[in-house]
Amino acid sequence: MMNQVNVIRHWADANRTTAFWLKTALGANLIAVLAQFAVPLPFVSITLQSLGVLLIGFALGRKAGVAAVLLYLLEGAAGMPVFANGKAGLAVLMGSSGGYLFGYIFMALILGWASDKGALKSVWKTVAAGLAGTAALYALGLAQLSLFVPADKVLAYGLYPFIAGDIIKAFVAAVLLAPTYRFFQKL
């Protein structure tokens, strides 16, 4: 296995641009697949998209993580059914859940930055970065949702149903990524 990892590392070092776009495409498609695990709600569905962004933000770092989210959004805007419940199009981006989709950019930026700075060396730093990224996601998501629902209902529709699941997702990402990172650093 160590030999295979070394071969992959050597190839990635020799083909940086190709490796970057390959990681970007894989990350975008991971988000798209996880978006389909959705529980429809009136304004914003509960999905595993944010888990996908947590994983790719941490695993790919700032540049490739943000590029993966941008590619995912571009795929959806172009009509590919990659958003929750197989939806697509600019109407989704401009709709009640669009702020969350745009929030994934900032989430990936925060997570990728934290990963690039070594947050994955510690489960607690990984969880803290995951929660910070999720807070950025909520900020943009709630701002756009507020255009579609009465002010007194924004938190009920766009925050409260998601808190427990997003905390669990942050811990799952930390538990999956921190040990994996430490393992590969030893190779």
Residue pairs with C-beta under 8 A, 6 or more apart in sequence:
2 187
5 184
5 187
6 187
11 19
12 19
20 63
20 64
20 67
23 60
23 64
23 68
24 60
24 64
24 67
24 68
24 71
25 68
25 71
26 68
27 52
27 56
27 59
27 60
27 64
27 65
27 67
27 68
27 69
27 71
27 72
28 68
28 69
28 71
28 72
28 75
28 82
30 52
30 55
30 56
30 68
31 49
31 52
31 53
31 56
31 68
31 69
31 72
31 82
31 104
32 72
32 75
32 80
32 82
33 52
34 47
34 48
34 49
34 51
34 52
35 47
35 48
35 49
35 52
35 82
35 83
35 84
36 47
36 84
36 85
36 86
37 47
37 48
38 45
38 46
38 47
38 48
38 84
38 85
39 45
39 46
39 47
40 84
40 85
41 157
41 161
42 157
43 96
43 97
43 145
43 148
43 149
43 157
43 158
44 96
44 97
44 100
44 141
44 145
44 157
44 158
44 162
45 84
45 85
45 97
46 161
46 162
46 165
47 84
48 169
49 84
49 104
50 104
50 107
50 134
50 137
50 166
50 169
51 169
51 172
51 173
53 65
53 69
53 104
53 107
53 108
53 111
53 133
53 137
54 107
54 111
54 130
54 133
54 169
54 170
54 172
54 173
55 173
55 176
55 177
56 64
56 65
56 68
56 69
56 108
57 65
57 107
57 108
57 109
57 110
57 111
57 112
57 115
57 133
58 65
58 111
58 112
58 114
58 115
58 119
58 120
58 126
58 129
58 130
58 173
58 177
59 65
59 115
59 177
60 68
60 112
60 115
61 112
61 115
61 116
62 108
62 109
62 112
62 113
62 115
62 116
63 112
64 112
65 108
65 109
65 111
65 112
65 115
66 105
66 108
66 109
66 112
68 108
69 104
69 105
69 107
69 108
70 105
72 82
72 104
73 93
73 101
73 102
73 104
73 105
75 82
76 82
76 83
76 87
76 88
76 89
76 92
76 93
76 101
77 88
77 89
77 90
77 93
78 88
79 88
79 89
80 88
81 87
81 88
82 88
83 92
83 97
83 101
84 97
92 98
92 101
93 101
93 102
95 148
96 144
96 145
96 147
96 148
96 149
97 141
97 144
97 145
98 144
99 140
99 141
99 142
99 143
99 144
99 145
100 137
100 140
100 141
100 144
100 145
100 158
102 140
102 144
103 136
103 137
103 138
103 139
103 140
103 141
104 137
106 133
106 136
106 137
106 140
107 133
107 134
107 136
107 137
108 133
109 136
110 129
110 132
110 133
110 136
111 129
111 130
111 133
114 125
114 126
114 129
114 132
114 133
115 129
118 125
119 125
119 126
119 128
119 129
120 126
120 177
120 178
120 181
120 182
121 178
121 181
121 182
122 178
123 174
123 175
123 178
124 174
126 173
126 174
126 177
126 178
127 170
127 171
127 174
130 169
130 170
130 171
130 173
130 174
131 167
131 170
134 166
134 169
134 170
138 158
138 159
138 162
141 158
142 154
142 155
142 158
142 159
145 154
145 157
145 158
146 154
149 157
149 158
